[in-house]
Amino acid sequence: MDYKKLIEDNKNDFNDADNLQDFLQSYHDDDKTPEDYEDDLHEYADGLVPIYYNDIVKEWQETGECRGMGAEQGLTDGAEGDVYKIMQIDLYAYYYNQLAEDLQTLKDLADEQDED
């Protein structure tokens, strides 16, 4: 299966096709299927989260959809009072969800292509 071509041909179906392609280039193994990427998703999403305060605030403000996602997913326990850590957790949850959705979309597109 040529995942690069499938992503390129369906670019508008993904939240962030570029991040998905980068993720697959970083973690792709011919023996892996989209279901095998769960641990890799966590690592990649974590790597997208900024570490410097000004970058955290800027990205969190620009990515309004992420606000409160960490708390909704129960990830903010122990981070109370640390606004930067909460913002980082929100960004992590956002990036993880976006990538997981895109990987599922890719899997669905691959399944549709196999059926044809």
Order of alpha helices (4+ residues) and beta strands (2+ residues): alpha-alpha-alpha-alpha-alpha-alpha
